[in-house]
């Protein structure tokens, strides 16, 4: 069963359901999982108490999606995160995407050859990406959306159960292996996201888009104050986010030119006691990931 799953996961599910019934237990490396495709079983899972189940993850999926991904959250925390990240997919915002959904569906269906078989899964994935990219990143330029399509499919098309379950396959193999393709996809997505953030911050007026990225960039407290101390809190949660320097820090109280300022001996030129750890660099990508997950957990 496990070998069949590695070679043809979707075919293996159908074969197991025919042989063992639905639901069935699928043994996997390090454990296993219960699988169901029955509508009543799915309805029971989706309608149950959120604390009854936990999300399935492996070292590989965590490396691809990040440890704070919505897909790895369970219970009430998962629901809270969905309430925040799902805002662009509800109400008037979703209705504004209706024309795009219709246009994408017509375009994807129109590209199919009459009488020829096609992958319904791939068709649905392409339509979903056409909607998700504008809703998450605010990208509407068709050429730019196509870039996201190419990047995402270049990685996920190379990922299979074998790579996700066997650590020895998660090697670069000279840049030719499937794991190398996945790493390139993750790096390219990080680059695209950084470019979108930089482009919005470079605008003369604040961004007013109602996509997820725009909401994060406009993050403020309820009283309108900017969230300046988010980095300090993040450092308390995860000290590895920030590179620090142990040096002298003093509040100047007797200076004609900088009275009241915090003076940091950044280059260690003064013969003064080192009394503080000062942040001098930050892992920006990991900080943003942590910020998103923590804000979601407080909803």
C-alpha positions in Angstrom: 0.0 0.0 0.0 2.7 2.4 1.0 4.7 1.8 -2.3 1.5 2.4 -4.3 1.0 5.6 -2.4 4.5 6.8 -3.2 4.1 6.2 -6.9 0.4 7.2 -7.4 -1.1 8.8 -4.3 -4.5 9.5 -5.8 -4.8 6.1 -7.4 -3.7 4.5 -4.1 -6.5 6.2 -2.2 -9.1 4.9 -4.6 -7.6 1.4 -4.6 -7.5 1.3 -0.8 -11.1 2.5 -0.5 -12.2 -0.3 -2.8 -10.2 -3.0 -1.0 -10.5 -1.9 2.7 -13.6 0.2 2.7 -14.0 3.9 3.6 -12.5 5.1 5.9 -9.2 3.3 5.9 -5.8 3.6 7.7 -2.8 4.6 5.5 0.6 3.7 7.1 3.2 6.4 6.5 6.8 6.9 7.6 6.7 7.7 11.3 3.1 6.8 11.8 0.0 7.0 9.6 -3.3 8.7 8.9 -6.9 7.9 8.5 -8.3 8.7 5.0 -11.9 9.2 3.9 -13.5 10.3 0.7 -17.0 9.7 1.8 -19.2 12.9 1.9 -20.6 11.9 5.2 -17.2 11.3 6.7 -15.9 14.6 5.4 -19.0 16.4 6.7 -18.4 14.8 10.1 -14.8 16.0 10.2 -15.5 19.5 9.0 -18.4 20.0 11.4 -16.7 18.6 14.5 -15.2 20.4 17.4 -11.9 22.1 16.2 -10.0 20.6 19.2 -10.7 17.0 18.0 -8.1 17.0 15.2 -4.6 18.3 14.6 -3.0 19.2 11.3 -0.7 16.7 9.6 2.8 17.9 8.9 6.2 16.5 8.1 9.7 18.1 8.2 9.4 18.6 4.4 6.0 20.3 4.4 7.2 22.6 7.2 10.3 23.5 5.2 8.1 24.4 2.2 5.3 26.3 3.9 7.0 27.5 7.1 6.3 26.4 10.7 3.5 29.0 11.2 1.5 28.2 8.1 -2.2 28.2 8.3 -2.2 24.6 7.1 -0.3 23.5 10.3 -2.5 25.3 12.8 -5.3 23.3 14.5 -8.4 23.9 16.6 -9.4 27.4 17.7 -6.1 28.9 16.5 -6.8 27.6 13.0 -10.2 29.2 13.0 -8.9 32.5 14.3 -6.3 32.6 11.6 -8.9 31.8 9.0 -11.0 34.7 10.2 -8.1 37.1 9.5 -6.6 35.6 6.3 -10.0 34.7 4.8 -11.3 38.3 4.9 -10.6 38.9 1.1 -12.6 35.8 0.3 -15.9 37.0 1.9 -18.7 39.4 1.2 -18.3 42.4 -1.1 -14.6 41.6 -1.6 -15.4 38.2 -3.0 -18.1 39.6 -5.2 -15.6 42.0 -6.7 -13.5 38.9 -7.6 -16.5 37.3 -9.3 -15.7 38.7 -12.7 -12.2 37.4 -12.4 -13.4 34.0 -11.4 -15.8 33.9 -14.4 -13.1 35.1 -16.8 -10.5 32.7 -15.6 -12.9 29.7 -15.7 -14.0 30.6 -19.3 -10.3 31.0 -20.3 -9.2 27.8 -18.8 -12.1 25.8 -20.2 -11.7 27.5 -23.6 -8.1 26.3 -23.7 -9.1 22.6 -23.4 -9.1 20.5 -26.6 -12.6 19.2 -27.4 -12.9 15.4 -26.8 -9.5 15.1 -25.1 -9.0 14.0 -21.5 -7.8 16.7 -19.0 -6.9 16.9 -15.3 -9.7 18.4 -13.4 -7.4 19.0 -10.5 -4.9 21.0 -12.5 -7.8 23.0 -14.1 -9.1 23.9 -10.6 -5.6 24.8 -9.4 -5.1 27.3 -12.2 -8.5 28.9 -11.6 -7.8 29.1 -7.9 -4.4 30.7 -8.4 -6.0 33.3 -10.7 -8.1 34.3 -7.7 -5.7 33.8 -4.9 -2.8 35.8 -6.3 -4.9 39.1 -6.5 -6.6 38.4 -3.1 -3.4 37.6 -1.2 -0.8 39.8 -3.0 -3.0 42.4 -4.7 -1.4 41.4 -8.1 -3.8 42.0 -11.0 -1.4 42.5 -13.9 -1.8 39.3 -16.0 1.9 39.0 -16.9 2.8 39.2 -13.2 0.0 36.7 -12.3 1.5 34.3 -14.9 4.9 34.6 -13.2 3.3 33.4 -9.9 1.8 30.5 -11.8 5.1 29.5 -13.3 7.0 29.7 -10.0 4.4 27.8 -8.0 3.9 25.0 -10.5 7.6 24.6 -11.1 8.0 23.5 -7.5 4.8 21.7 -6.7 4.9 19.7 -10.0 8.2 18.1 -8.7 6.9 17.3 -5.2 5.6 13.8 -4.5 5.0 11.6 -1.5 8.4 10.0 -1.8 10.2 13.4 -1.4 7.9 14.3 1.5 8.4 11.0 3.4 12.1 10.2 2.7 14.6 12.6 4.0 17.5 11.3 1.9 15.6 12.4 -1.2 15.5 16.0 0.1 19.0 16.9 -1.3 19.9 19.2 -4.1 21.5 16.6 -6.4 23.4 19.3 -8.2 20.3 21.4 -8.6 18.5 18.7 -10.7 16.5 16.9 -8.0 12.9 17.6 -7.1 13.9 19.1 -3.7 16.1 21.6 -5.5 13.1 22.7 -7.6 11.1 23.1 -4.4 13.8 25.3 -2.8 13.9 27.4 -5.9 10.2 27.9 -5.8 10.3 29.0 -2.1 13.1 31.4 -2.8 11.3 32.8 -5.8 8.1 33.3 -3.9 10.0 35.1 -1.1 11.6 37.3 -3.8 8.2 38.1 -5.4 6.7 39.0 -2.1 9.6 41.2 -1.2 9.2 43.0 -4.5 5.5 43.6 -3.9 6.2 45.0 -0.4 9.0 47.3 -1.7 6.8 48.5 -4.6 3.9 49.5 -2.2 6.2 51.2 0.3 7.7 53.2 -2.5 4.4 54.7 -3.5 3.9 58.4 -2.5 0.6 57.6 -0.8 -0.3 54.7 1.5 -1.6 51.5 -0.1 -5.4 51.1 0.2 -5.8 47.7 -1.4 -8.0 45.3 0.5 -5.9 42.2 -0.1 -4.1 40.3 2.7 -0.7 41.9 2.0 -2.1 45.4 2.0 -3.8 44.7 5.3 -0.5 43.6 6.9 1.4 46.6 5.6 -1.3 48.9 7.1 -1.1 47.1 10.5 -2.0 49.5 13.3 -3.3 49.2 16.8 -7.0 50.0 17.5 -6.1 53.6 18.4 -4.4 54.1 15.0 -0.8 54.0 16.4 1.7 52.1 14.2 3.0 48.8 15.6 6.6 49.9 16.2 7.2 47.4 19.0 6.3 44.2 17.0 9.9 43.5 16.4 10.8 43.7 20.1 8.0 41.3 21.0 9.1 39.0 18.2 12.6 38.9 19.7 11.2 37.9 23.1 9.3 35.1 21.4 12.2 33.9 19.2 15.6 35.4 20.1 17.1 33.8 17.0 15.3 36.3 14.8 17.5 39.2 15.7 21.3 39.4 15.6 22.4 41.4 18.7 25.6 43.2 19.8 26.5 43.6 23.5 27.6 47.2 24.0 27.1 50.3 26.1 23.8 52.2 25.9 23.0 55.4 27.8 20.4 58.1 27.8 22.1 61.4 27.3 21.1 64.0 29.9 23.8 66.6 29.8 24.5 67.2 26.2 23.9 70.5 24.4 23.3 68.7 21.1 21.6 65.4 21.8 19.9 65.7 25.3 17.4 63.0 25.8 18.6 60.8 23.0 19.6 57.1 23.4 23.3 56.8 22.6 24.5 53.4 21.5 28.2 52.6 21.3 27.7 50.6 18.1 31.3 50.4 17.1 32.7 49.8 20.7 34.8 52.9 20.7 34.1 54.0 24.3 35.7 52.5 27.4 32.3 52.0 29.1 30.5 49.0 30.6 28.5 46.9 28.1 25.1 47.1 29.6 22.7 46.1 26.8 22.2 43.8 23.8 21.3 45.9 20.8 19.6 44.5 17.7 21.7 45.1 14.5 20.2 42.8 12.0 17.0 40.8 11.6 15.7 37.8 9.6 12.9 39.8 7.9 11.2 36.8 6.2 10.9 34.9 9.4 9.8 38.0 11.3 6.9 38.6 8.8 5.9 34.9 9.0 5.9 35.1 12.8 4.0 38.4 12.8 1.2 37.0 10.6 0.8 33.9 12.7 0.7 35.8 16.0 -1.8 38.4 14.8 -4.0 35.6 13.5 -3.9 33.8 16.9 -5.3 36.8 18.7 -8.4 37.2 16.5 
